[in-house]
């Protein structure tokens, strides 16, 4: 039986600090099937199941059907990746399933599909409008306010910065949002997002988390260095860059990279993203290449590259990226200074993985060490990360960052900040 293959995921409880959340995690690989095996499961009680896997694996209906059958009452939420995070390890061509049982945190979902009739900004607006701001328990009458929104978007068909702008336009002050854009390794063929429990291309999915007994922390940092040369963006349209300093963008970019890296575009462009700033004192955002157009001499990025902004090429080294991951984890700790989270969602950019190569596990282990080692770590390598840099900052699309969202649930309500 398909569902029988999923039964008995390893259950992980965090008893200190009166934690109420429970999690269990399992992975599937072609060589070993499902592991680990255990007699216990949150199959009947989990409200949320995070699912991350490669496009090829998510296309295997028997696997996704098994997850749906096992967790029939849960929200299935996830996407395709450029690498799956399972605990302190990074996997390829696997399926990582993390089930979450909340004690007193209601969840609501929202989905939309982008296309000719629904552009990225409008999709963000629709997602925000679908999520109620308050949910009421029919039995107790208790009302819980919207606290946080988790989002996953298609990595190739969605303009991430436009989507985030539409989403945040309609979310009230104090409601935070984090998430990421689905990946497809370095192939850039298609990406998948779970919508209504089915992995689809062109989809956007969101979860609203409610109540005062859940604490959400988040942080996002990069660790990349900029080259000295700075260009003015003189012609662009949304996330498509046409000219830098009045010159064809693709030709100038190739000239700067050199013949070798230029031949491997767009994949090699992940190693040389753009840093953008509109104002002198503004915190720069980073944009990763998704596609190039030889005929138009243009470059398509994961988010907007506005005219009038200044752009610089970036590069990274191993130690700086690890420092960035560690810094993001420390920012998350600000939400729970006296305890440790039960769950951490890690979304790191595919470009970082190309730099870290076979040592990619080290950035995940660095996060685990900062968070205390008791949290269940799940996540993926992405085509874009959605988060404020720090608590209280504006939510934005990022590239080339390690973005972390931590969750902790307690018996008593958290005090408002």
N, C-alpha and C positions, 0 to 999 in steps of 0.2 A: 504494500500500500504506500502511496506517495506520502500521506500525512504521517504514517508510521516512521518514515525516514527522518522526520524532523523531531519526533518526540524525545523529551529528555535532554533539553539543552542545559548546560551547566548554569546553575542559579547562583548569583552573586549578590549577597546582601551586605550592607554596610551598617553594622549595629551602632557604632559610636554616634553621638550627637542626636540620638533619637531619629535617625533617618527613616523615612517612610517609603521611599522609592525602592523598587527591586528591578534588577536587570538580569538578563541572561544572553549569552552570545554564542554563536556557532558559525562555522564556515563550511563551505562546500568547495572541493577541488576535484578536477577530473580524475586524478590519480587515487585519491583517498575517499572520495564521497563526502558524507557529512561527518564532522567531528567537532567537539568530543561527544561521547555518549554518556548518558546519565539517566537516572530513574525519575528525575523531577523535571517539571516544565511549567512555564507561565502561560501555556497555551490557552487556558480558559480565562485568565485574569488580566493578561496584557491588553492595554488600550492602544499601544503604539508599537510598531515594528519597523525599525530602520533597515533598509535593504540596499546594499551597494554591490555592484558587480560590473564586469565588462559587458559590452554590448552583446557579444556572442553568447555569453552565459544567460543574460536576461532574455534573450530570444528563445531560450529553451523552455517551452511552456510547461513541461512536466515539473521543473524546478519551481517556477513561480506559482504554479497551481498547488504544489505541495505546501508552500508557505501560506497561501491564502486558505487552504483547507485546515491547516494547523491552527492558525490564528484567525478564526472566522469572524470574531467580533472586533478585531483591532484595526486601526488605521495603518495601512501599508504605505510607507513613505520612503522614497529613495530615488536613485538614479544610476545611470551608467558612469563609468569612471576612467581615469588614467592611472588607476592603482587603488586598491582597497586597503583601508586601515582596520586592522583587527588586533586589539590590544596594543602591544608595542611593536607590531610587525606590519610591513607593507607587502601586499600580495598582488599578483596579476592573474587575470582570467579566473577569478574565484567569485564566490558569492558569500558575502558576510551579512549575517542576520543578527540584529540586536533587538531583543524584545524588552519593553519597558512597562512596568506596572506602577502607575501612580496611585497614591492613596486618596488624594483629595484635589486633584488637578483636572478639571474638565478640559476636553479637547474638541475643537471643531475644525473641519477641513474646508478648503476652497480649491477649485481647479479651473483652469481656463486653457484654451489652445490658441496659439498665435497663428496668424495667417493673413490673407488679404483683407479680411474684415476686422481683424483685431491686431493692432500693432503693439509693440512692447510697452509703450507708455499706457495705453488703454488697458492692456492686460494687467498691469500693476494696479490701476484704478479698480478694475473688476474684482481682483483678489481682495483688496481692502474692503470693498463694499459687501462682498459675500460673507465676511467674517463678522458676526455680531459683536458689539462692544461689551455686552453683558449677557451672561447665560444664567438661567434660573433653574435650580433643582426642583423638579416637580414634586418630590416627596417632602423635602424639608422647607422649601421656599427660599433657601439661601441663594443670594445672587453673587456671582463672581465676575469681576471685571477682566477684560482682556489685558494680559500682561506682556506677552511676547509672541512674535510671529516667526515661524521657521519656513523658509522658502527654498524650493529647488526649481531651477529653470532649465530648459533646453540650452545646451552650450553653444549651438551654432545658429539657431534661428531666432534667438532673442538678443536684443540690444540690452545688455545688463544694466547700464546706467540709466537708460530711459525707463526700464521696468522699475527700478528702485525709486526713481523720481515719482512715477505714478502711484506706487505703493505708499510711499511716505506722505504724499499729498493728502491722503484721506485717513491716515492713522492718527489718533489723538496724541498729544504730547504725553510723554511718559511710557508709551508703548514702543518697545524696541523690536528690531528685526535683524535676523542673521540667516545665512544660508549659502548657497553656492550654485554654480552653473555646471551641468553635467559634462562629462568628458568622454573621449573615445581614444585613449592613448595618445599617440602622435599621428594618428591616421586622419583625423578631421573628416570622417565620412558621415556619421550620424550619431546623435546622442539621444538617450531615452530618459524619460522622467515618469515616475508612477503617477497616474491620474486615475482616480476611481479604482485603485488596486491593480491597474494594468500598465505595463511599461510602454510608453508611446513616444514618438518623435514629435517635436513641436509643442510639447506640453509644459505647463507650469503648475506646480502643486504647492499648497501652503497649509500649515497647521497653526491654529490659534491656541495658545495655552493660557489658561485662566486661573485666577485665584491668588490668595495671599500667602499660601503655604509653600509656594515654589519660589526659589531664588535662581535667577538666571544671570550668569556672568559672561562677558565676552571681551575679546581683544583681538587685534589684528596688526601684525608687524611684518616687515619684509626682510631687510638685511642686504639690499642691493646697493651698489655704488654707481654714481653717474659719471659719464665722460664729461670732459670740459666743454665740448662743442654744444651750443644751444641753437635751436632753430625756431623760427616763428611759423606757426601753422597758417598758411596764407589761403589754402582752399581745402575745405572738407565738407562733408554732408553726413551729419549724425556720427556713425562710427566708421565711416569710410574716409580715409586720408588721401588727398590727391596731390597737394603741393606743400613743400617746406621751403621757406624763403623764396617762393616763386618758382621753384624747380620741381620736376616730377618726383613725387615722394618715393616711389619704388626704386627708381634709378639712383637717387641719392642714398637711399638706405643700402642698396646693394654695393655701391661704391665704398661706403663706410665699412661694411662688413668684410669685403674682399671676396675674391672669386670662389674660394672654397665654401664658406658658410652660405653665400648667396645661392649656390646650386641647390641647397637643401631646403629652401623656403617652401611652405611656411613653417615647417617643423623647427628649423634652426633659428627662426626668429624668436622662439621661446627663450633662447639664451640671451637675447638682446631686446628686451622690452623697452617701451618709451615711458619716461617720467614726464608728467604734464603738470603745469601750474599756470593759473590765470592771473594770479596776483603775486607780488613779491614776497609777502609774508604768509602765503597760503601753503598748507601742507600738501605736497604733491600727491597725485594719484598715479598709479601705474597701469599701463594698458599693454595687453598681450596680443600678438598677431593671431588671427584666425584664418585669414586667406589673403592671397595676392591676385591681382588682375594685371596680366602682362599688357593686354591691349590698352587698358585705361591707365596703366602705370600707377595703380592705386593699391592701398593696403587696407584691409578690413580688420578692425580690432574688436575686442569683446565688449567695449563700451565707447561712449562718445569721445571724439577728439575735436573739440570745438575750435573754430577759426579764432585767431587772436591769442590763443594759448601758446606757451613756450614749451618746446619738447627737447628732451635730452635722452640719448641712448644710455642704457644701463647694462651692467654686468655684475656677476656675483662670484664669491668664493665660498668654500665650504664653511669656514668658521663663522663668517658673517650671517649665513643663513641659519645656522644652529642658534646663534645669538638672537636672531629675530624670533625663532620659535619659542625660545626660552622667555623672551620679553613678552610675547603674547600671552603665555601661560601666567606670568606674574601679574599682568593686567587683570586677567580673569580672577585671580586670587583676591582682588579688592572687593569682590562681591561677597566673599565668605572668608574674612580675615582670620576667623578663629576655628575653622573646620575645613573639611575637604568635600568636594563634590562627589556625587554618586555616578554621574555620567558626564562625559566630555565628548562633544562632537568636533572633530578636527577636519578642517577643509584646507588643503594646501594646494598650491598651484602646480600644474604639470611642469612648468618651467623650472621650478625648484628641484623637482625630481630629476630632471635631466642634468642639473649641476651636481646634485648629491650622488647620483648613480647608485652603485651597489651599497653605499653607506646611507641610503635614504632612511633606514630604520632609526638612525641616530637622532634625527630631529623629532621623531615620535617618542623615543625614549627620553629625550631631553624634556619634552612636555610632561611626560608621565612623572618624572622625578620632581618637577616643580609642583605638580598638583598633589603629590603625596603618595601616589602609587595605589590608592584604593579605588579610584574611579574606573569605571568601564570605559575604554577608549574605542570609539568607532568613527568612521569618516571615510574620506576619499581624496584623491588628487583630481583637481578640477580645471575647468577653463575660465573660472572667475570666482571670486569670493565676495560675499555680501555681508557687511558689518560696519558699525562705527569703528574707527581706530581705537577709541577708548570709551568707557561709559560716559554718557552725556553728549558725545560728539554726534555729528550728522551721519546717518547711515549712507554708505556709498558702495559702489562696485569697486573692488580692488582686483588687481592681478599680481601674481608673484609674491603673495603673502601667505603666512600661516595664520589662519583665522580659527579661533577656538570659541566654542560656546559651551559653558558648563551649567549643569543643572543639579539642584539639591532641593529635596522636599523634607519638611519638618512637621512635627505634630502641632506646633503652635505657629500662628501667623508670623511672618517676618515683619519687622517694623519698617514703615515707609522711610526711604532715605531722606 
